[in-house]
Amino acid sequence: MSSSSRFKSTSPSTSPKGVKASATPPAPASGPSSLSTDPYYGHEGTSVLCARFITALFQCPNIPIETKQRVRPPTLAHFVAYALFRTRLPSIVTFAALLLLQRLKTRMPAVRGSSGHRLFISAFLIASKVLCDDTYSNQSWGIVAQKMFALKELNQMEREMCGYLEWNLNILGEEIIEFEASVRAYHGAEVVAKASSSASSATQFLLPMVKPYNV
């Protein structure tokens, strides 16, 4: 569904506890800026966090296996980073998108994703329409998604995700704050680094010492 009118009826503004973000999006460029030498466009921490969360939740590949693009698509973290950079939406919209994906997984525990890119952009555009007074058209979202999805496909993705969620799109302030803290606690850079370090130490401890074999 490309129109935002149906989202307004489910907006958190109807509740005193709801969260409402105001954003007047600038017109997105036609592709990633060639002037930027940072592949994360200044959003490495959040984009990597989002990628970890989505891949852990849906067991998605880092790069979609099936794609119609002639060029190699970006990694999920780079895809998310460009979307954050181009839209310049408040961070609460990003975590609202992850929350919607968490709800999707709760409703459909057995579901796995072949494309984290598709999951993220669908949830991100829906979250922006729920929380923001002004947002992009779906045609502009196609540019934000680096033209990986045609307009018709984006409309279908949005409609399907809303249906899978049974239009449970309300997002409350307390809920998103607790959810963000939980995501950072389980998927933050420091936590992952500690886990990797612990696993490495445990492996070294468990591996037996092998004397070199002289030929």
N, C-alpha and C positions, 0 to 999 in steps of 0.2 A: 504494500500500500504506500503510494508516494505522497499522499496528502497528509499534512500534520494535524488536520482538524480533529481526527478521531483520537489522537494522542492527548489533546488538550483536556478531554473529558476525564482522563485518568491521571492528570497531572497532580503532583504532590501539593500544589498550591491550594487544593480544596481542603487540605488538612492543616491546622495550625502547626503541626509537627513536621510538615513536609519541607523539602529542600527545593529552592528555586534558584537557578543560575541565570544570569543575564549575559547574553553574548550576541554581539552583532558581527557575524563572521565576515571577514574580508573575502574577496573573490579569490579562490585558490588558483595557483598557477597550473599550467598544463602538465608539469612533471617535476621531479626532484630538481632542486636548484643546483646548477653546475658550479655555483660559487662556494658551496659548502664543502669543506673537506672532512667534516665530521659525519660519518654514516648514520649517526644517531641524532643529528640535528640538535644536540644539547639535551636530549631526553633519554640518555642511555639507561640510567637507573630505573625509571618507570617502565620503559619499553621492554627491557630485559625481564623485569619483574612480571609484567603482563604475559610475556612469552612463556616464562616458567609456569605460571599459573595455568594457562590454557593448555599447554602440552601435558602437564601433569593431570589435568582434569579430564581431557578427552583423548589422551595418547595420540596427539597429532604429530605428523612429521614437521620438521623445522621448515621445510619447503614443500609446497603441495606436489604430490606425485603426478596428478593429472592437471594440466593447464593448457589453455588454448594459446597462450603467449608464445611468440617465437623466441623471445629472449628469456633467459633464466630469471624467474621471479625472485624478489628479495627474500631474505630470511624473515621469519615471523617477527623477530625483535626489530629489524630494520623497517619492516612494513608498519608496525605499530608506531615506531619513532617518527616516521614521515607523516602519519596521520595526526599525531599529536602536534607536530611542528606546523603542519599546514592549517589545521583547524583552530589552534590556539584556544581550545575550550578549557574551562576550569578543570582541575584535576578530579573534582568530584564526579564529573561526567565519565572519566576513565574508569574509576572504581565502580560507578553505577553500572557500566557496561559489564565489568567482571562479575558483579552481583547478579545481573540478569543471566549470565552464563552459568553461574552457580545454581540458580533456580532451575534452569533448563536441565542441568545434570541431575538435580534432585527429583525432577519430574520424570526423567528418562535415564535411570541409573546405568543402563546397559549401553547407552549411545556412545559411539566413538566418532571422532572427527577426522575426515580425510584432508581438511584444510582449516588450520587455525586462522588463516587470513580471512576466510569467509565468515567464520564464527565471530571474530573480533569486529570486523567492519559492520556486520549486521547488528550486533549488540551496541556498538558505539553510536551508530546513527540513530537507533531507537532511543538510547539513553539521552542523547542530545535533544531529541524532540520532546521527551518527557520533562526534562529539567530546564531547558532554555526557552526563553521567550522568542528568540530569533535563531534560526538555524539554517543550514544549507538545504537546497533542493536535492533530490536524489541524483539529479544530473551532475551536480557539483560533487556529491559523494563519490561518484564514479571517478572523478579526477583525484580526489583525496585517496582513493583506493588504487591510484596509479594505473587506472584503466584495465585492471585485472578482470573487472566485471562490467558487462554491458548494463545499460539502464534497465532494460526489461528483467535482467537477472537480479539486479539489486532490489527492484520492486518485489520480485518473487521471494527473495531471501528475507526481506523485511516482513512480508506478509506471513511467511511460513514460521518465522521465529515468534512473532506475536501469537500465532495460533498455537504453537507448541507450549508457549507460556500461559496459554488461556487468558491472555490479556492482563495478566497479573504484573503490571508495570509500575505500580506505586513504589516509591522509594522514600523512606523516612530518614530524617537526620541522624537519629541515634543508630539506626540500622547500618547506614553507610559508614559511620565512624567506627563502629565495632568491626564491621567487615574489613575495612581497610587495615585496621590494626592486626586483624587475624591474617590477612594476606601477607603483610610485611613480616609478620612473625614466622610464617612458614616458608615464604619464598623470597625473603629479602636477601641481598647480597651477602651480608655478614653471616646469616644463618647457613646459607649454602656453602660459603667458604669454610665455616667451622665443620660442617658435615663432611665436606670433601677432605679436610685435614684429618678429621677423626678416622674416616674410612682408610685413608692412606696410611695413617699410623697403625691401625689395626691390621692392615694387610702386611706391613713390614714386620709386625710383631708375630704374626701367624706363620709367615713363610719361613721354612727351615733354612739354616745356613748350608749352602752347598759348596763343597771344596772344588776348586777348579780341577778339571780333568786334563792331565798332561798326556798328549799323544806321543 
